């Protein structure tokens, strides 16, 4: 038989052997079985590839590969290609989601057979030694860059990583419960940053080329932000911008503009940030990220002075929205996590959208402030005056204006000063007003919200004018609350008149009010409004409707 024929036969023999070893294991596969499957004789198998142990060794070396091991080997040969933690994170994710990509079933069997078979032990000793060398080389890179504590042994880390990967692959078929990929990645990132020195200062072995934006909730405690910066530094990340944009439930939402080495993936950044925080969003960055917030604010303000109509675009740039539109105050939909709806004028709202992260409360306040600034500039230039009522009620000054996001705390304080009875009469509950009402300030809904200010600018009342049903441009639902200490001063009468006028301005021709049947004060106020009401009562709630299209605007 020629050399070419021998080589073709050798390929067939190894293919057949790989299949049989996988099906029957090492002990269940005989040379005769391989010969039959390859269409040749036992003598030819022994002549070309040797006995069963030699055949198994060749199958292992030529047919069994590990993409994870190859990734580590490549990183060991080219230490400048990608930060070691990014390599470990990518390998760990691949190992977690597809254990067979790192540890073939034949290799797992060989590991168990090595306890009993000396020849197999020799084969596996060499293969594990190669894995060990690649892993140790990667760990050495971490140490050389300043990312490994002096008290941590390179050998111990290598031993842990290899044992962990083999154990995952071995247990995979029988595990019934496991974490999510995100939870696993966060754990590996936490381990990677935990072994770093306390004085964590990496050597600049990787240049930062690619820009990213990261938004993450970090614990609202001293050191929370420091932990985030420390963790991301393990990826050789540089922070070029940092803003706190919100706080709730013991966490602060922070926004970072960063640069990272080209081959650091978004998954690595997300896992690393998630190892010290929660709710992580990552997207591509841009050169504009280096412009700090005060500069962006001043640039926008300068543009507003020359052209107040530029306000919607300025607001969009400020909060980095992907899309901006101006709609009628009753058109479209209410706020969504990725949609910010803001009051601009009495009958116009600005709708901002973006697809990479939800808007935070601070962003709503910033964007709304731009719109208020544009209205003030327009007024100073002789344009239309923003919606506002200013006068006296029973000899005391009173103002009514459109609500703003900055009013949230004052509105909450006003509700805290209200009795449970007043809150129940307004909301039919005393516990659920906060989320509903604060969300609606400054146009997070279709329609308008009005606030009443006393002589010291304290908010003492609130009035809402909303479409009665989604898409309803004819009927507006109206509702109000005035704090107890200010009741009986005539504030409710003035506020009701302004709400009716607002409903007319927004194009509604009918208003509806739902009032508890025993709320005599509100029922009398509506009856004295001069409107002709029709009423129905159901389950203790009186619903009143009135036409307003021919009523003069107050």
ROTOR-770871 format. One record per residue (C-alpha): z, y, x. Coordinates in Angstrom, 1 decimal. Example, Ala and Ser with C-alpha at 12.3 -4.5 7.8 and 13.67 -1.06 7.14 Angstrom:
residues 2
SITE pz py px
SITE 7.8 -4.5 12.3
SITE 7.1 -1.1 13.7
END
This chain:
residues 554
SITE pz py px
SITE 0.0 0.0 0.0
SITE -0.9 3.5 1.4
SITE 1.5 6.2 2.1
SITE 0.2 8.2 -0.8
SITE 0.8 5.2 -3.2
SITE 4.3 4.8 -1.8
SITE 5.1 8.4 -2.5
SITE 3.8 8.2 -6.1
SITE 5.8 5.0 -6.5
SITE 8.9 6.7 -5.0
SITE 8.7 9.5 -7.6
SITE 8.4 6.9 -10.4
SITE 11.4 5.0 -9.1
SITE 13.6 8.1 -8.8
SITE 12.6 9.2 -12.3
SITE 13.4 5.8 -13.7
SITE 16.7 5.6 -11.8
SITE 17.8 9.1 -13.0
SITE 17.2 8.1 -16.6
SITE 19.0 4.7 -16.3
SITE 21.9 6.1 -14.4
SITE 22.3 8.8 -17.1
SITE 22.2 6.1 -19.8
SITE 24.2 3.3 -18.3
SITE 26.2 4.9 -15.5
SITE 26.4 3.7 -11.9
SITE 28.0 0.4 -12.6
SITE 25.7 -0.4 -15.5
SITE 22.5 0.2 -13.7
SITE 20.9 -2.6 -11.5
SITE 18.1 -2.4 -9.1
SITE 16.1 -4.8 -11.2
SITE 16.4 -2.5 -14.2
SITE 15.0 0.4 -12.2
SITE 12.1 -1.8 -10.9
SITE 11.2 -2.8 -14.4
SITE 11.3 0.7 -15.7
SITE 9.2 2.0 -12.8
SITE 6.6 -0.8 -13.2
SITE 7.2 -2.3 -9.8
SITE 9.1 -5.1 -8.0
SITE 12.7 -5.1 -6.9
SITE 11.4 -5.6 -3.3
SITE 9.4 -2.4 -3.5
SITE 12.4 -0.5 -4.8
SITE 14.6 -1.7 -1.9
SITE 11.8 -1.1 0.6
SITE 11.1 2.5 -0.6
SITE 14.5 3.8 -1.7
SITE 17.1 1.2 -0.5
SITE 19.8 -0.4 -2.5
SITE 21.7 0.9 -5.5
SITE 24.0 3.3 -3.6
SITE 21.1 4.7 -1.6
SITE 19.1 5.1 -4.8
SITE 22.0 6.8 -6.5
SITE 22.4 9.2 -3.5
SITE 18.7 10.1 -3.6
SITE 18.9 10.7 -7.4
SITE 21.9 12.9 -6.9
SITE 20.3 15.0 -4.1
SITE 16.8 15.3 -5.6
SITE 17.3 15.1 -9.4
SITE 20.8 16.6 -10.0
SITE 20.9 20.4 -9.6
SITE 23.4 23.1 -10.6
SITE 22.2 26.5 -11.5
SITE 25.8 27.9 -11.0
SITE 26.0 26.4 -7.5
SITE 22.6 27.8 -6.7
SITE 23.8 31.3 -8.0
SITE 26.8 31.1 -5.7
SITE 24.7 29.9 -2.8
SITE 22.2 32.8 -3.2
SITE 25.1 35.3 -3.4
SITE 26.6 33.8 -0.2
SITE 23.3 34.2 1.7
SITE 22.8 37.8 0.5
SITE 26.1 39.6 0.2
SITE 24.6 43.0 -0.4
SITE 22.7 41.8 -3.5
SITE 25.4 42.1 -6.1
SITE 29.3 42.5 -6.1
SITE 31.1 39.2 -5.9
SITE 33.0 39.7 -9.2
SITE 29.7 40.2 -11.0
SITE 28.5 36.9 -9.5
SITE 31.6 35.1 -10.6
SITE 31.5 36.5 -14.1
SITE 27.8 35.5 -14.6
SITE 28.6 32.0 -13.2
SITE 31.7 31.6 -15.3
SITE 29.8 32.6 -18.5
SITE 27.0 30.1 -17.7
SITE 29.6 27.4 -17.0
SITE 31.5 28.1 -20.2
SITE 28.4 28.1 -22.5
SITE 26.5 25.3 -20.7
SITE 28.8 23.1 -18.6
SITE 26.0 20.7 -18.0
SITE 24.1 23.4 -16.1
SITE 26.7 23.2 -13.3
SITE 28.0 19.6 -13.5
SITE 25.4 17.0 -14.4
SITE 26.8 13.9 -16.1
SITE 25.8 11.8 -13.1
SITE 27.8 14.0 -10.8
SITE 30.8 13.8 -13.1
SITE 30.6 10.0 -13.1
SITE 30.2 10.1 -9.3
SITE 33.4 12.1 -9.1
SITE 35.3 9.5 -11.1
SITE 33.6 6.6 -9.2
SITE 34.6 8.2 -5.9
SITE 38.2 7.0 -6.5
SITE 37.0 3.4 -6.3
SITE 33.7 3.3 -4.4
SITE 33.6 4.3 -0.8
SITE 29.9 4.8 -0.7
SITE 30.0 7.2 -3.7
SITE 32.9 8.9 -2.1
SITE 30.9 9.7 0.9
SITE 28.0 11.1 -1.2
SITE 30.3 13.3 -3.3
SITE 32.3 14.5 -0.3
SITE 29.2 16.0 1.1
SITE 28.1 17.6 -2.2
SITE 31.6 19.1 -2.9
SITE 31.7 20.4 0.7
SITE 28.5 22.3 0.0
SITE 29.9 23.8 -3.1
SITE 33.1 24.7 -1.2
SITE 31.2 26.4 1.5
SITE 29.3 28.6 -1.0
SITE 32.4 29.4 -2.9
SITE 34.3 30.2 0.2
SITE 31.5 32.5 1.5
SITE 31.6 34.4 -1.8
SITE 35.4 34.8 -1.6
SITE 35.0 36.0 2.0
SITE 32.8 38.8 0.7
SITE 35.4 39.8 -1.7
SITE 38.0 40.0 1.1
SITE 35.7 41.9 3.4
SITE 35.0 44.5 0.8
SITE 38.8 45.1 0.3
SITE 39.0 43.3 -3.0
SITE 41.4 40.4 -2.2
SITE 45.1 40.7 -1.6
SITE 46.3 39.6 1.9
SITE 48.8 37.2 0.3
SITE 46.0 35.3 -1.5
SITE 44.5 32.3 0.3
SITE 40.7 32.0 0.4
SITE 41.1 28.2 0.3
SITE 43.4 28.4 -2.7
SITE 40.9 30.5 -4.6
SITE 38.0 28.2 -3.7
SITE 40.0 25.2 -4.7
SITE 40.9 26.8 -8.1
SITE 37.3 27.8 -8.9
SITE 35.8 24.3 -8.1
SITE 38.6 22.5 -9.9
SITE 38.2 24.8 -12.9
SITE 34.5 24.3 -13.1
SITE 34.6 20.5 -12.8
SITE 37.4 20.3 -15.4
SITE 35.5 22.4 -17.9
SITE 32.5 20.2 -17.6
SITE 34.5 17.0 -17.8
SITE 36.4 18.1 -20.9
SITE 33.6 19.8 -22.8
SITE 32.5 16.8 -24.9
SITE 36.0 16.2 -26.3
SITE 37.3 19.8 -26.8
SITE 37.7 20.8 -30.4
SITE 39.1 24.3 -29.9
SITE 38.0 26.9 -27.4
SITE 38.0 30.7 -27.0
SITE 35.0 32.9 -27.7
SITE 32.6 33.8 -24.8
SITE 34.0 37.3 -24.8
SITE 37.6 36.0 -24.5
SITE 36.6 33.7 -21.7
SITE 34.8 36.5 -19.8
SITE 37.7 38.8 -20.2
SITE 40.1 36.1 -18.8
SITE 37.8 35.6 -15.7
SITE 37.6 39.3 -15.2
SITE 41.4 39.6 -15.4
SITE 41.8 36.9 -12.9
SITE 39.3 38.5 -10.6
SITE 41.0 41.9 -10.6
SITE 44.5 40.4 -10.5
SITE 44.0 39.0 -7.0
SITE 43.0 42.4 -5.6
SITE 45.5 44.4 -3.5
SITE 47.8 46.8 -5.3
SITE 46.3 49.6 -3.2
SITE 42.9 48.8 -4.4
SITE 40.2 50.7 -2.4
SITE 37.0 48.8 -1.8
SITE 34.7 49.3 1.1
SITE 31.3 50.8 0.0
SITE 29.3 47.6 0.5
SITE 27.2 48.1 -2.6
SITE 25.4 51.3 -3.6
SITE 25.6 52.4 -7.2
SITE 22.2 52.9 -8.6
SITE 22.2 52.3 -12.4
SITE 23.8 54.5 -15.0
SITE 25.9 53.1 -17.9
SITE 28.0 54.5 -20.7
SITE 31.2 52.6 -21.6
SITE 33.5 53.1 -24.5
SITE 36.7 51.1 -24.7
SITE 40.1 51.2 -26.3
SITE 42.9 51.1 -23.6
SITE 46.6 50.8 -24.2
SITE 48.1 54.2 -25.0
SITE 50.7 53.9 -22.2
SITE 51.1 55.2 -18.7
SITE 48.7 53.3 -16.5
SITE 46.3 52.2 -19.3
SITE 43.4 54.2 -18.0
SITE 44.3 53.4 -14.4
SITE 44.0 49.7 -15.2
SITE 40.5 50.3 -16.6
SITE 39.3 52.2 -13.6
SITE 40.8 49.6 -11.2
SITE 39.1 46.7 -13.1
SITE 35.7 48.4 -13.1
SITE 36.0 49.3 -9.4
SITE 35.9 45.5 -8.7
SITE 32.2 45.8 -9.7
SITE 31.8 48.6 -7.2
SITE 31.5 51.1 -10.1
SITE 31.7 54.8 -9.7
SITE 33.1 56.9 -12.6
SITE 31.1 60.2 -13.0
SITE 32.5 61.3 -16.3
SITE 35.6 60.5 -18.4
SITE 36.7 61.7 -21.8
SITE 39.5 60.7 -24.3
SITE 37.9 60.8 -27.7
SITE 40.6 59.3 -30.0
SITE 44.0 57.5 -30.3
SITE 45.3 55.0 -32.9
SITE 47.4 51.9 -33.2
SITE 48.8 52.2 -29.7
SITE 45.4 52.5 -28.1
SITE 43.3 55.4 -26.8
SITE 39.6 55.4 -27.0
SITE 38.0 56.5 -23.8
SITE 34.4 57.2 -22.9
SITE 33.1 56.7 -19.4
SITE 29.9 57.6 -17.7
SITE 29.5 55.3 -14.7
SITE 27.1 54.1 -12.1
SITE 27.0 50.5 -10.8
SITE 24.9 48.4 -8.5
SITE 21.5 47.5 -9.9
SITE 22.3 43.9 -10.4
SITE 25.6 44.4 -12.3
SITE 24.8 43.4 -15.9
SITE 26.0 44.9 -19.1
SITE 27.8 41.6 -19.8
SITE 29.8 41.9 -16.5
SITE 30.8 45.5 -17.4
SITE 31.7 44.5 -20.9
SITE 33.8 41.6 -19.7
SITE 35.6 43.6 -17.0
SITE 36.4 46.5 -19.4
SITE 37.5 44.0 -22.0
SITE 39.9 42.3 -19.6
SITE 42.2 45.4 -19.8
SITE 41.2 46.9 -23.2
SITE 39.6 46.0 -26.5
SITE 36.5 46.9 -28.6
SITE 34.1 47.6 -25.7
SITE 30.7 49.2 -26.2
SITE 28.2 49.4 -23.3
SITE 24.8 51.1 -23.2
SITE 22.3 52.5 -20.7
SITE 23.3 55.9 -19.3
SITE 21.2 58.9 -18.3
SITE 21.1 61.7 -15.8
SITE 22.6 64.0 -18.5
SITE 25.9 61.9 -18.4
SITE 26.8 63.9 -15.2
SITE 27.0 67.1 -17.3
SITE 30.6 67.6 -18.2
SITE 31.7 68.3 -21.8
SITE 32.6 72.0 -21.3
SITE 29.2 72.6 -19.9
SITE 27.5 70.9 -22.8
SITE 29.6 72.9 -25.2
SITE 28.7 76.2 -23.5
SITE 25.1 75.4 -23.3
SITE 25.1 74.6 -27.1
SITE 26.9 77.8 -27.9
SITE 24.4 79.9 -25.9
SITE 21.6 78.4 -27.9
SITE 23.3 79.0 -31.2
SITE 23.6 82.7 -30.4
SITE 19.9 83.1 -30.1
SITE 19.2 80.7 -33.0
SITE 22.0 79.5 -35.4
SITE 19.6 77.1 -37.0
SITE 19.7 75.1 -33.8
SITE 23.3 73.9 -34.8
SITE 22.4 70.4 -36.1
SITE 20.6 69.5 -32.9
SITE 23.4 71.0 -30.8
SITE 25.9 68.9 -32.7
SITE 23.7 65.8 -32.1
SITE 23.5 66.5 -28.4
SITE 27.2 67.1 -28.1
SITE 28.1 63.6 -29.6
SITE 25.0 61.9 -28.2
SITE 23.6 60.9 -31.6
SITE 20.3 59.0 -31.6
SITE 19.1 60.7 -34.8
SITE 19.8 63.9 -36.7
SITE 18.7 65.0 -40.2
SITE 19.7 67.8 -42.6
SITE 20.1 66.7 -46.3
SITE 21.3 68.2 -49.5
SITE 25.0 67.9 -50.1
SITE 24.6 65.3 -52.8
SITE 21.8 63.3 -51.1
SITE 21.9 60.1 -49.1
SITE 25.0 58.0 -48.5
SITE 28.6 58.6 -47.3
SITE 29.9 58.1 -43.8
SITE 29.4 54.7 -42.1
SITE 30.8 53.6 -38.7
SITE 27.5 54.6 -37.1
SITE 26.7 57.5 -39.4
SITE 28.4 60.9 -39.2
SITE 28.0 63.1 -42.2
SITE 29.1 66.8 -41.7
SITE 29.3 69.8 -44.0
SITE 27.1 72.6 -42.7
SITE 26.7 75.0 -45.6
SITE 27.9 74.7 -49.2
SITE 24.8 72.7 -50.2
SITE 23.6 71.2 -46.9
SITE 25.0 68.4 -44.8
SITE 24.0 67.3 -41.3
SITE 23.7 63.5 -40.9
SITE 24.0 62.1 -37.3
SITE 23.3 58.4 -36.4
SITE 23.6 56.3 -33.3
SITE 23.3 52.6 -32.8
SITE 25.5 51.8 -29.7
SITE 29.0 52.8 -30.8
SITE 30.8 54.1 -33.9
SITE 31.7 57.8 -34.0
SITE 35.3 58.7 -33.2
SITE 37.5 61.3 -34.9
SITE 37.3 63.7 -32.0
SITE 33.5 63.5 -32.1
SITE 33.5 64.5 -35.8
SITE 35.7 67.5 -35.0
SITE 33.5 68.6 -32.1
SITE 30.3 68.3 -34.0
SITE 31.8 70.0 -37.1
SITE 33.0 72.9 -34.9
SITE 29.5 73.5 -33.7
SITE 28.3 73.8 -37.3
SITE 31.2 76.2 -38.1
SITE 30.2 78.3 -35.1
SITE 26.6 78.5 -36.3
SITE 27.7 79.6 -39.7
SITE 29.9 82.3 -38.2
SITE 27.1 83.5 -35.9
SITE 24.7 83.5 -38.9
SITE 27.2 85.6 -40.9
SITE 27.6 88.1 -38.0
SITE 23.8 88.5 -37.9
SITE 23.8 89.3 -41.7
SITE 22.8 85.9 -43.0
SITE 24.4 84.3 -46.0
SITE 28.2 84.2 -46.1
SITE 29.8 80.7 -45.9
SITE 31.4 79.5 -49.1
SITE 34.8 81.2 -49.3
SITE 37.0 82.8 -52.0
SITE 39.4 85.5 -51.0
SITE 41.7 87.3 -53.4
SITE 45.1 87.5 -54.9
SITE 46.9 85.3 -57.4
SITE 50.0 86.9 -59.0
SITE 50.1 89.5 -56.2
SITE 49.9 87.0 -53.3
SITE 46.9 86.5 -51.1
SITE 44.9 83.3 -51.6
SITE 41.8 81.9 -49.9
SITE 39.6 78.9 -50.8
SITE 37.0 77.5 -48.4
SITE 35.2 74.4 -47.4
SITE 37.3 71.8 -45.6
SITE 36.9 71.0 -41.9
SITE 37.8 68.0 -39.8
SITE 40.4 70.1 -38.0
SITE 42.2 70.4 -41.4
SITE 43.2 66.7 -41.3
SITE 46.7 67.1 -40.0
SITE 47.4 70.1 -42.3
SITE 46.1 68.2 -45.3
SITE 48.3 65.2 -44.4
SITE 51.3 67.6 -44.1
SITE 50.5 69.1 -47.5
SITE 50.5 65.6 -49.1
SITE 53.8 64.8 -47.4
SITE 55.3 67.9 -49.1
SITE 54.0 66.7 -52.4
SITE 56.3 64.6 -54.7
SITE 55.4 61.0 -55.4
SITE 54.7 62.1 -59.0
SITE 52.1 64.7 -57.9
SITE 50.4 62.2 -55.7
SITE 50.4 59.6 -58.4
SITE 49.0 62.0 -60.9
SITE 46.1 62.8 -58.5
SITE 45.3 59.4 -57.0
SITE 46.9 57.0 -59.5
SITE 48.8 55.6 -56.5
SITE 51.2 57.1 -53.9
SITE 50.2 54.9 -51.0
SITE 46.4 54.9 -50.6
SITE 45.6 58.6 -50.6
SITE 45.5 59.1 -46.8
SITE 42.5 57.0 -45.7
SITE 40.5 58.1 -48.7
SITE 41.2 61.8 -48.5
SITE 41.2 62.4 -44.7
SITE 37.8 60.5 -44.5
SITE 36.3 63.0 -46.9
SITE 37.2 66.2 -45.1
SITE 34.3 68.3 -43.9
SITE 31.5 66.3 -45.5
SITE 32.1 62.6 -44.7
SITE 31.0 62.1 -48.4
SITE 28.4 63.4 -50.7
SITE 29.5 66.6 -52.4
SITE 32.2 69.0 -51.2
SITE 35.9 69.3 -50.4
SITE 37.7 72.6 -50.8
SITE 41.0 73.6 -49.3
SITE 43.4 76.2 -50.7
SITE 45.2 78.4 -48.1
SITE 48.3 80.5 -48.7
SITE 49.0 83.8 -47.1
SITE 50.2 82.2 -43.9
SITE 47.0 80.0 -43.7
SITE 49.0 76.9 -44.7
SITE 47.0 74.5 -46.8
SITE 48.6 74.1 -50.2
SITE 45.9 72.5 -52.3
SITE 42.8 70.4 -52.2
SITE 39.8 70.1 -54.5
SITE 37.0 67.5 -54.5
SITE 33.5 67.7 -56.1
SITE 31.6 64.4 -55.7
SITE 28.7 62.7 -57.4
SITE 30.2 60.5 -60.2
SITE 28.2 57.5 -59.1
SITE 26.0 56.7 -56.0
SITE 22.6 58.4 -56.5
SITE 23.9 60.5 -59.5
SITE 22.6 64.0 -59.1
SITE 23.6 65.1 -62.7
SITE 27.3 64.4 -63.0
SITE 30.0 65.5 -60.6
SITE 33.6 64.1 -60.6
SITE 36.2 66.8 -59.9
SITE 39.8 66.3 -58.9
SITE 42.5 68.4 -57.4
SITE 46.1 68.5 -56.1
SITE 48.4 71.4 -55.4
SITE 51.7 70.9 -53.7
SITE 54.8 71.1 -55.8
SITE 56.2 74.3 -54.4
SITE 53.0 76.2 -55.2
SITE 52.5 75.0 -58.7
SITE 52.9 77.4 -61.6
SITE 51.4 80.3 -59.5
SITE 47.9 80.1 -61.1
SITE 46.4 78.4 -58.0
SITE 45.1 75.5 -60.1
SITE 43.2 77.8 -62.4
SITE 41.4 79.5 -59.5
SITE 40.7 76.3 -57.7
SITE 39.2 74.7 -60.9
SITE 36.9 77.7 -61.3
SITE 35.7 77.4 -57.7
SITE 35.2 73.6 -58.1
SITE 33.1 74.2 -61.2
SITE 31.0 76.9 -59.4
SITE 30.6 74.5 -56.4
SITE 29.3 71.8 -58.8
SITE 26.8 74.2 -60.2
SITE 25.7 75.3 -56.6
SITE 25.2 71.6 -55.8
SITE 22.8 71.2 -58.8
SITE 25.1 69.3 -61.1
SITE 24.8 69.9 -64.8
SITE 27.9 68.0 -66.0
SITE 31.4 67.4 -64.7
SITE 33.8 64.6 -65.4
SITE 37.6 64.4 -64.7
SITE 39.9 61.4 -65.0
SITE 43.4 62.4 -65.8
SITE 46.5 60.3 -66.6
SITE 47.1 60.6 -70.4
SITE 50.6 61.9 -69.8
SITE 49.6 64.6 -67.2
SITE 50.0 67.4 -69.7
SITE 49.7 70.1 -67.1
SITE 46.3 69.1 -65.9
SITE 45.0 68.5 -69.4
SITE 46.1 72.0 -70.4
SITE 44.4 73.5 -67.3
SITE 41.1 71.8 -68.2
SITE 41.4 72.9 -71.9
SITE 41.8 76.5 -70.8
SITE 38.7 76.4 -68.5
SITE 36.5 77.6 -71.3
SITE 34.4 74.5 -71.2
SITE 33.7 72.2 -74.2
SITE 35.1 68.9 -73.3
SITE 34.5 65.5 -74.8
SITE 37.2 62.9 -74.1
SITE 37.9 59.2 -74.2
SITE 41.1 57.3 -73.4
SITE 41.3 53.8 -71.8
SITE 44.4 52.1 -70.3
SITE 46.4 55.3 -70.1
SITE 43.6 57.3 -68.4
SITE 41.9 60.2 -70.2
SITE 38.2 60.8 -69.2
SITE 36.9 64.3 -70.0
SITE 33.2 65.4 -69.7
SITE 31.7 68.9 -70.0
SITE 28.3 70.5 -69.6
SITE 28.2 73.3 -67.0
SITE 24.5 74.2 -66.5
SITE 24.7 77.4 -68.6
SITE 28.0 78.6 -67.2
SITE 27.8 81.6 -64.8
SITE 28.8 80.9 -61.2
SITE 32.2 82.4 -60.4
END
